[in-house]
């Protein structure tokens, strides 16, 4: 599951390193660049509930494959984009694939990992985003130097396709009663979700974190480029920031496994980010 998640985080991380090139190619302003950066998350935000219901019905393993195939197809199509609008449309479609994977993968981990190890394993799962982003930030400039931004898009399309094939081969099949939930109406789970306090609080908490993380990671390569720093060096510097996040993910998983309260970890994390 972790192997399948790395390509999707690389798709998130491919844009920051390509942004200086895309700004020159399509004449993007910083505001338009920010819009392009946010499209994957915007697609996830608007479609999350609907996709969650779809994942519930099609099964976790199938949803993971659908997400990876969607990501591969959208990235391949985006590589041929001739305008910023076309690139944005395919970027939003990538967001749909991203959502299928990120909704299915944690549930798969919970199903496959023994209960006594779940906190530690979820800590490793949380590291997929910074580690994949770091790989994209380091590798992107080298690949774009050889094949341009469209070649970079195609390489990542191939990685997502390989991950889809690997997930179909490596993950165990789901039993029928797990793949097809007992409820047949979508109204009840939707009502239960939107009227519950917990999901809203978790969403706001993660929004406070992800907005800062994406802003820093998304624009650092552009800031470095404006300062006259080479793209490969800028990628390495930004990757270092992303990799620092891996340490936090893995450490928090281990601390949870040892009984450290969740609220203490949240407060520590947000206080550090604020400073």
C-alpha positions as CSV (number, residue, x, y, z in Angstrom):
1,X,0.0,0.0,0.0
2,X,2.9,2.4,0.9
3,X,4.5,1.6,-2.5
4,X,1.3,2.5,-4.3
5,X,1.0,5.8,-2.4
6,X,4.4,7.1,-3.4
7,X,3.5,7.8,-7.0
8,X,0.5,9.9,-6.0
9,X,2.6,12.1,-3.7
10,X,5.1,12.5,-6.5
11,X,2.2,13.8,-8.6
12,X,1.5,16.4,-6.0
13,X,5.2,17.2,-5.8
14,X,5.8,17.4,-9.5
15,X,4.2,20.8,-9.9
16,X,6.3,22.9,-7.5
17,X,9.5,21.9,-9.3
18,X,7.9,22.5,-12.7
19,X,6.2,25.8,-11.8
20,X,9.0,28.1,-12.9
21,X,9.0,26.4,-16.3
22,X,5.2,26.4,-16.6
23,X,5.1,30.1,-15.7
24,X,7.4,30.8,-18.7
25,X,5.6,28.4,-21.0
26,X,2.1,29.6,-20.3
27,X,2.7,33.1,-18.9
28,X,1.2,32.3,-15.5
29,X,1.1,34.9,-12.8
30,X,1.8,33.9,-9.2
31,X,-2.0,33.9,-8.4
32,X,-2.6,31.6,-11.4
33,X,0.3,29.4,-10.2
34,X,-1.3,29.1,-6.8
35,X,-4.6,28.1,-8.4
36,X,-2.8,25.4,-10.4
37,X,-1.1,24.2,-7.2
38,X,-4.4,23.9,-5.3
39,X,-6.4,22.1,-8.0
40,X,-5.6,18.6,-6.7
41,X,-6.7,19.5,-3.2
42,X,-9.7,21.5,-4.6
43,X,-10.9,18.4,-6.5
44,X,-10.5,16.3,-3.3
45,X,-12.3,18.8,-1.2
46,X,-15.4,19.1,-3.4
47,X,-15.7,15.4,-4.3
48,X,-14.5,13.7,-1.1
49,X,-17.9,12.6,0.2
50,X,-19.1,11.3,-3.1
51,X,-15.9,9.4,-3.8
52,X,-16.0,8.0,-0.2
53,X,-19.4,6.5,-0.9
54,X,-18.1,5.1,-4.2
55,X,-15.0,3.5,-2.5
56,X,-17.4,2.0,0.1
57,X,-19.3,0.2,-2.6
58,X,-16.6,-0.8,-5.1
59,X,-14.2,-2.1,-2.4
60,X,-10.8,-0.8,-1.2
61,X,-8.6,-2.8,-3.5
62,X,-10.6,-1.8,-6.6
63,X,-10.7,1.8,-5.5
64,X,-6.9,1.9,-5.2
65,X,-6.5,0.6,-8.7
66,X,-9.1,3.0,-10.1
67,X,-7.3,5.9,-8.5
68,X,-3.9,5.0,-9.8
69,X,-5.2,4.3,-13.3
70,X,-7.0,7.7,-13.3
71,X,-3.8,9.4,-12.1
72,X,-1.8,7.7,-14.9
73,X,-4.3,8.6,-17.6
74,X,-4.7,12.2,-16.5
75,X,-0.9,12.8,-16.2
76,X,-0.3,11.4,-19.7
77,X,-3.1,13.5,-21.1
78,X,-1.9,16.6,-19.3
79,X,1.6,16.1,-20.8
80,X,0.1,17.1,-24.2
81,X,-1.7,20.2,-22.9
82,X,-1.3,23.2,-25.1
83,X,-2.8,25.8,-22.7
84,X,-3.0,26.5,-19.0
85,X,-6.7,25.8,-19.0
86,X,-6.2,22.3,-20.4
87,X,-3.4,21.6,-18.0
88,X,-5.6,22.7,-15.1
89,X,-8.4,20.5,-16.2
90,X,-6.2,17.4,-16.3
91,X,-4.7,18.5,-13.0
92,X,-8.1,18.5,-11.4
93,X,-8.7,15.0,-12.9
94,X,-5.5,13.9,-11.2
95,X,-7.1,15.2,-8.0
96,X,-9.9,12.7,-8.5
97,X,-7.4,9.8,-8.8
98,X,-5.5,11.1,-5.8
99,X,-8.7,11.0,-3.7
100,X,-9.6,7.4,-4.6
101,X,-6.1,6.3,-3.4
102,X,-6.0,8.4,-0.2
103,X,-9.4,7.2,0.9
104,X,-8.8,3.6,0.2
105,X,-5.2,3.2,1.4
106,X,-5.5,4.0,5.1
107,X,-8.5,1.7,5.4
108,X,-6.5,-1.1,3.6
109,X,-3.7,-0.6,6.1
110,X,-6.1,-0.9,9.0
111,X,-7.4,-4.1,7.5
112,X,-4.0,-5.7,6.8
113,X,-2.0,-4.7,9.8
114,X,-2.4,-6.2,13.3
115,X,-4.3,-3.9,15.7
116,X,-1.3,-3.7,18.1
117,X,0.9,-2.2,15.4
118,X,-1.6,0.1,13.7
119,X,-0.3,3.4,15.2
120,X,3.2,2.8,14.2
121,X,2.2,1.7,10.7
122,X,0.0,4.7,10.2
123,X,2.9,6.9,11.2
124,X,4.8,5.3,8.2
125,X,1.8,5.8,6.0
126,X,1.7,9.5,6.9
127,X,5.3,9.8,5.5
128,X,4.2,8.9,2.0
129,X,3.4,12.6,1.1
130,X,6.7,14.2,2.2
131,X,8.9,11.4,1.0
132,X,7.2,11.2,-2.5
133,X,7.2,15.0,-2.7
134,X,11.0,15.0,-1.9
135,X,11.6,12.4,-4.6
136,X,9.8,14.5,-7.1
137,X,11.6,17.7,-6.1
138,X,15.0,16.0,-6.5
139,X,14.2,14.0,-9.6
140,X,12.0,16.5,-11.5
141,X,14.7,19.0,-12.5
142,X,16.9,16.3,-13.9
143,X,14.1,14.7,-15.9
144,X,12.9,18.1,-17.2
145,X,16.4,19.0,-18.3
146,X,16.2,15.9,-20.6
147,X,12.6,15.8,-21.6
148,X,10.9,19.0,-20.6
149,X,7.9,19.3,-18.3
150,X,5.8,17.1,-20.6
151,X,8.4,14.3,-20.3
152,X,8.2,14.7,-16.5
153,X,4.5,14.3,-16.6
154,X,4.9,11.1,-18.8
155,X,7.4,9.5,-16.4
156,X,5.0,10.0,-13.5
157,X,2.1,8.6,-15.5
158,X,4.2,5.5,-16.1
159,X,5.0,5.2,-12.4
160,X,1.3,5.4,-11.5
161,X,0.5,2.7,-14.1
162,X,3.2,0.4,-12.6
163,X,1.8,1.0,-9.1
164,X,-1.7,0.1,-10.4
165,X,-0.4,-3.2,-11.8
166,X,1.5,-3.9,-8.6
167,X,-1.5,-3.3,-6.4
168,X,-3.6,-5.6,-8.5
169,X,-1.0,-8.3,-8.1
170,X,0.2,-7.9,-4.5
171,X,-2.9,-7.0,-2.5
172,X,-5.2,-9.8,-1.3
173,X,-8.7,-10.0,-2.7
174,X,-11.5,-8.7,-0.5
175,X,-14.3,-10.9,0.7
176,X,-17.8,-10.2,-0.7
177,X,-19.3,-8.9,2.5
178,X,-16.5,-6.4,2.9
179,X,-16.7,-5.2,-0.7
180,X,-20.4,-4.6,-0.7
181,X,-21.8,-2.8,2.4
182,X,-25.1,-3.7,3.8
183,X,-26.7,-0.3,3.3
184,X,-28.1,0.4,-0.1
185,X,-29.0,4.1,0.3
186,X,-26.4,6.9,0.1
187,X,-28.6,9.2,2.2
188,X,-27.9,7.6,5.6
189,X,-24.1,7.6,5.5
190,X,-24.1,11.2,4.1
191,X,-26.4,12.4,6.8
192,X,-24.4,10.7,9.5
193,X,-21.1,12.2,8.2
194,X,-22.2,15.8,7.7
195,X,-24.0,16.0,11.1
196,X,-21.2,14.5,13.1
197,X,-18.9,16.9,15.0
198,X,-15.7,14.8,14.8
199,X,-15.1,14.8,11.0
200,X,-15.6,18.6,10.8
201,X,-13.0,19.2,13.6
202,X,-10.5,16.8,12.0
203,X,-11.0,18.5,8.6
204,X,-10.4,21.9,10.0
205,X,-7.3,20.6,11.9
206,X,-5.8,19.1,8.8
207,X,-6.7,22.1,6.7
208,X,-4.7,24.3,9.1
209,X,-1.7,22.0,8.6
210,X,-1.9,21.2,4.9
211,X,-2.5,24.9,3.9
212,X,0.8,25.9,5.4
213,X,2.7,22.8,4.2
214,X,1.5,23.1,0.6
215,X,2.2,26.8,0.5
216,X,5.8,26.4,1.7
217,X,6.6,23.3,-0.5
218,X,4.6,24.6,-3.5
219,X,6.3,28.0,-3.8
220,X,9.9,27.4,-2.4
221,X,11.2,26.3,-5.8
222,X,9.7,29.5,-7.4
223,X,11.2,31.7,-4.7
224,X,14.6,30.0,-5.2
225,X,14.3,30.5,-9.0
226,X,13.6,34.2,-8.5
227,X,16.7,34.4,-6.4
228,X,18.8,33.0,-9.2
229,X,19.3,29.5,-7.7
230,X,19.6,26.6,-10.2
231,X,16.6,24.3,-10.5
232,X,18.5,21.2,-9.3
233,X,19.8,23.0,-6.2
234,X,16.3,24.5,-5.5
235,X,14.9,21.0,-5.7
236,X,17.4,19.7,-3.2
237,X,16.8,22.5,-0.8
238,X,13.0,22.1,-1.0
239,X,13.3,18.3,-0.7
240,X,15.1,18.8,2.6
241,X,12.1,20.7,3.9
242,X,9.8,17.9,2.8
243,X,11.9,15.2,4.3
244,X,11.9,16.9,7.7
245,X,8.2,16.1,7.6
246,X,9.0,12.4,7.3
247,X,10.8,12.5,10.7
248,X,7.7,14.0,12.3
249,X,5.4,11.4,10.8
250,X,7.5,8.4,11.8
251,X,8.2,9.8,15.2
252,X,4.5,10.6,15.9
253,X,3.6,7.0,15.0
254,X,6.1,5.6,17.4
255,X,5.1,8.0,20.2
256,X,1.4,7.0,19.7
257,X,2.4,3.4,19.9
258,X,4.0,4.1,23.2
259,X,0.9,5.8,24.6
260,X,1.7,9.5,24.2
261,X,-1.7,11.3,24.0
262,X,-2.8,12.4,20.5
263,X,-3.7,16.0,21.7
264,X,-0.2,16.5,23.0
265,X,1.3,15.6,19.6
266,X,-1.1,17.9,17.8
267,X,-0.4,20.8,20.1
268,X,3.4,20.2,19.8
269,X,3.1,20.1,16.0
270,X,1.1,23.2,15.6
271,X,3.2,25.2,18.1
272,X,6.3,24.2,16.1
273,X,4.7,25.3,12.9
274,X,3.5,28.6,14.4
275,X,7.0,29.4,15.5
